[in-house]
Amino acid sequence: MDFLISGTHISPIYLMVVGFVIGILGGFFGVGGSFLAGPALFAVGVPMNFVVGTDLAHIVGKSIVAAKRHRMLGNVDIKLGLIMVIGTILGVETGAQIIQQLKRHRNVDAVVAVAFVIVLVGISAFIGWESWQTSKMRKTERAGKSPSKRKLKQDASAIAYVAKYVQGLHLPPMVSLPNSGIARISLWTILVVAYVGGVFSGFLGGGAGYVRMPALVYVLGVPTHVAVGTDLFEVVISASYGTFTHALKGNVDILIALVMHTGAAIGAQIGATLTQYFHGTRIRLAFVPLPLLGAALIVYSLITGHHLK
């Protein structure tokens, strides 16, 4: 099937299958799925600027479906999500402007692709390390062992240290997030996390949940299930803005996005339901290999110069 806006020829079945798989993953992990959607589009020859803009368009519809399901399950902190939207939109526009500069210099594909690989590998490595440490500590506790305080400090989850430090920062105004179990936290820390996620979204496409969801858990201390649902809720608004600004810049192939959404809408509901059967550590561990798969697709296309058909 020819997609005239982006000047590509792609099988619609391929797009629907990719959308379905990403829908399941997005509903389960609370991320837009761009860690796979972007590489999957790039692998079949879609120019990187269209990968970024089109992925944002596709994310909107899928995130609405998944967020509604998570809202029913009680996994969405509306207050936190609305605060984050402010920082995310500013970040999205920053990322979109960077893409425009790269387009003018005609090196958008290489720069964005390399940045994508670095980010995906880094996130996968960090989450894998932290989840393994947390899992090891829980096994020790279940075995009835009583490790020393020094050992616990070495092996404890990053959540216990980074999030506690961030929540202890007194930078007014302070806000409370009862739905996330956070008594007081600085508004500025939330906005910074949202802005950084927004830059990644505008620059690499999608909702950038692969950055923001871990940041919600590890930096702000939001429980994993709530982080998943809240991220999806926030993505609905921020990705809509991202789609709009990229469409104005000529970076969106809306037909590709619509074909992908036909599969994603079904997959998102399945993924959201599955989160109820896994605890936070297992969800994070299951996430680890997925960014690596996306990175592998990009590396393959860069090294060989070939595209999947």
Steps between C-alpha positions, in 0.01 A plus 500: 500500500636842404503777760541815297565749780817325617575351157518140627354162404405283801277198552189602698505159670849576630378833639196344667708224663754755623215713636344201678827394666580858601146541634548203733840624614376856548203392709719272710805722554334844485717614211395613157697223335726727296801296615366242250267703276772743395757231414229291328408791271863593436574136414255510206641822358298779661720815528583578864316833509182316390574223750494757782186688392298197385578302815364787709177495296463125543568521874206733569221258411662200670572694818137611530385137497766383748459801732124444526562141599760599761264766635241229561764296682592796724851540359484867394606801708310776318661782702852380424418451133358850456805659667732303274321615185636854548864390503450238232351739243794739543737207457318366191533835325871510587552154350297587188713810441815287522358273229437805280861610537625154406271494195658822377843339525373176338638272771184425697502122437851432628488730804157391622576132437824509700333695783217244501743209539695666783185584695342156456811306603559728800144470629493123455828460690390720790157340546652154475758579768249659738238226460759228553621669819143534628417139414815376675415693815146356508634146461727560798206621707283201402782263597484640852853633488592820677773676303703778657392861468803563281399216266141624479624847414711359219227277355189714559299628210586834341144601581574508872784749459443723198127542556543564872758770423279662234195499724710659774594801285325811630450716191164681533232465391451156653211274394351180638416198284280274716413268210872429459564471873720812503435739789708795372716558196628810323300607195830580326626143520185377326533764228868417440423128460213587265710744296782249448246238392344756265833576332550129432143478369540792260847386388462120484125467458223326691403579856860441625355279771823300483655805673209642697359178649836400657545862614162494675600184685867564576514879531159601636425174686163428337384134535556307176133430425406866555800613292378282213145638500597862568758502223240378251253767616762772461605369158148551364537877545870546430509273194200685357699821521805324357297374205367849437839674504666231286208507253555873454865422424408234242618199702178293530368228265153470650400199288783289644388604850138401432594156365719434807222611733262230375718241671616717790149570633444129566847433637488794744200357687665159530823653633323718758314200638818293530661747745264377773669160503861613548673694777717804427837326492386241245349770279832686501703183435277406207561848354880456487545312165251712305709818457790276394283352224420849375866597511592185304257591221652847466857371506414244231357768271795736560771240444352314204314787336225247433138526605251228586225455243 
